[in-house]
Amino acid sequence: GNKTVIKSNDVQIMSAGTGVVHSEYNHSREDAVKFLQIWVFPKERNIKPRYAQNTFEPADRENKLQVVVSPEHEEAVWINQDAYFSLGKFEAGKTVDYEIQKNGNGAYIFVLDGKIEVDGEEYDKRDAVGVWDTDKVNIKAAENANFLVIDVPMN
């Protein structure tokens, strides 16, 4: 499968491909690890393993969405799936209409911190909501907020 790790401003993608065994653990006995790890079913199976990492500037997502994972955007980390990951850092009161990238996809919106409203429903830090069977969704920062939009095939 495809594994995406988001930690601070770095985004890492690992596509295990064929013949890869994967394990990981926290090397520190004192410090907790804080990152978001997401697994995505691959579009194509039995491909050559690959790994990519990129660092993204937080300023490039202030009051707008910054695409960080995509099968087609040059500035984003490539993924073996019709999946798009976008980060937003919005000031209170700012809104965005997120348009679903591909027909048949849905969006999973995860609040990293702060508080947002998705089509009028309020969500706090570490809350998430999934939307599908729609072309777009309205996201509003109810207070200063960082959030992640994961746009993936529903089938």
C-alpha positions as CSV (number, residue, x, y, z in Angstrom):
1,G,0.0,0.0,0.0
2,N,0.9,3.7,0.0
3,K,1.8,5.1,3.4
4,T,1.7,8.9,3.9
5,V,3.3,10.4,7.0
6,I,2.7,14.0,7.9
7,K,5.0,15.5,10.6
8,S,5.5,19.2,11.1
9,N,6.0,20.6,7.6
10,D,7.4,17.4,6.1
11,V,5.3,15.0,4.0
12,Q,6.7,11.5,3.3
13,I,5.2,8.9,1.0
14,M,6.3,5.2,0.9
15,S,4.9,2.9,-1.6
16,A,5.8,-0.6,-0.4
17,G,5.5,-2.2,-3.8
18,T,6.7,-5.8,-4.0
19,G,9.0,-7.6,-1.6
20,V,9.1,-4.9,1.1
21,V,8.6,-5.7,4.8
22,H,7.9,-2.6,6.9
23,S,8.2,-1.9,10.6
24,E,8.8,1.2,12.7
25,Y,9.0,2.2,16.3
26,N,9.8,5.2,18.5
27,H,13.5,5.3,19.3
28,S,12.9,7.6,22.3
29,R,12.0,6.3,25.8
30,E,11.0,9.7,27.0
31,D,9.4,11.6,24.1
32,A,6.1,10.8,22.5
33,V,6.0,10.7,18.7
34,K,3.5,13.1,17.2
35,F,2.7,12.5,13.6
36,L,-0.2,11.5,11.4
37,Q,0.1,8.3,9.5
38,I,-2.4,7.4,6.8
39,W,-2.5,4.3,4.7
40,V,-4.1,4.5,1.2
41,F,-4.9,1.5,-1.0
42,P,-2.8,1.7,-4.2
43,K,-4.2,2.2,-7.6
44,E,-1.8,-0.2,-9.2
45,R,-0.3,-3.3,-7.4
46,N,3.0,-5.1,-7.6
47,I,5.0,-2.0,-8.7
48,K,8.5,-1.1,-7.8
49,P,8.9,0.2,-4.2
50,R,9.5,4.0,-3.9
51,Y,9.9,6.6,-1.3
52,A,9.6,10.4,-1.4
53,Q,9.8,13.3,1.0
54,N,9.2,17.0,0.6
55,T,9.1,20.0,3.0
56,F,6.3,22.5,2.5
57,E,6.2,26.1,3.6
58,P,3.3,26.9,6.0
59,A,3.1,30.4,4.5
60,D,1.9,28.8,1.3
61,R,-1.3,27.5,3.0
62,E,-2.4,30.6,4.9
63,N,-6.1,31.0,4.2
64,K,-5.9,28.7,1.2
65,L,-5.3,25.0,0.5
66,Q,-1.8,23.7,-0.3
67,V,-1.7,20.4,-2.2
68,V,1.0,18.2,-0.6
69,V,0.2,14.8,-2.1
70,S,-1.1,14.2,-5.6
71,P,-0.7,11.8,-8.6
72,E,-0.3,14.8,-10.9
73,H,0.7,18.1,-9.2
74,E,4.5,18.7,-9.8
75,E,5.0,20.5,-6.4
76,A,3.3,17.7,-4.5
77,V,4.7,14.3,-3.4
78,W,3.5,11.7,-5.9
79,I,1.1,8.9,-4.9
80,N,0.1,5.7,-6.6
81,Q,-3.6,6.5,-6.4
82,D,-6.2,9.1,-7.5
83,A,-5.7,10.7,-4.0
84,Y,-5.0,14.3,-3.1
85,F,-3.9,15.6,0.3
86,S,-4.2,19.3,1.0
87,L,-3.3,21.3,4.1
88,G,-5.0,24.5,5.2
89,K,-4.0,27.1,7.8
90,F,-7.0,29.4,8.1
91,E,-7.7,32.5,10.3
92,A,-11.0,32.6,12.1
93,G,-13.8,33.5,9.8
94,K,-12.0,32.5,6.6
95,T,-13.7,30.0,4.3
96,V,-13.0,27.8,1.3
97,D,-15.2,25.7,-1.0
98,Y,-13.2,22.5,-1.6
99,E,-14.0,20.9,-4.9
100,I,-13.7,17.1,-5.1
101,Q,-10.8,16.3,-7.5
102,K,-12.1,13.2,-9.3
103,N,-15.6,11.9,-10.1
104,G,-16.3,9.0,-7.6
105,N,-14.0,10.5,-4.9
106,G,-15.0,11.7,-1.5
107,A,-13.2,13.9,1.1
108,Y,-12.1,13.2,4.6
109,I,-11.4,16.3,6.6
110,F,-9.2,16.1,9.7
111,V,-8.8,19.0,12.2
112,L,-5.1,19.2,13.2
113,D,-5.8,22.0,15.6
114,G,-8.4,24.8,16.2
115,K,-12.0,24.5,15.2
116,I,-13.7,24.4,11.8
117,E,-17.2,24.1,10.3
118,V,-17.9,21.8,7.5
119,D,-21.1,22.7,5.7
120,G,-22.2,24.3,8.9
121,E,-21.3,21.5,11.4
122,E,-18.6,22.3,13.9
123,Y,-15.5,20.1,14.5
124,D,-12.7,20.5,17.1
125,K,-9.1,19.4,17.2
126,R,-8.6,15.7,16.2
127,D,-12.2,15.5,14.9
128,A,-12.8,14.3,11.4
129,V,-15.6,14.1,8.9
130,G,-16.1,12.3,5.6
131,V,-18.2,13.6,2.7
132,W,-19.1,11.9,-0.5
133,D,-21.7,12.0,-3.3
134,T,-21.1,15.7,-3.7
135,D,-18.9,17.9,-5.9
136,K,-17.8,20.3,-3.2
137,V,-17.8,21.1,0.5
138,N,-17.6,24.4,2.4
139,I,-15.0,24.6,5.1
140,K,-14.9,27.6,7.5
141,A,-12.4,28.3,10.3
142,A,-14.6,28.8,13.4
143,E,-11.4,29.9,15.1
144,N,-7.8,29.8,13.9
145,A,-7.3,26.3,12.5
146,N,-5.0,23.9,10.7
147,F,-6.7,21.0,8.9
148,L,-6.0,18.3,6.3
149,V,-8.3,17.4,3.4
150,I,-7.8,13.8,2.0
151,D,-9.6,13.4,-1.3
152,V,-9.8,9.6,-2.2
153,P,-11.7,7.2,-4.3
154,M,-14.8,5.8,-2.5
155,N,-14.6,2.4,-4.3
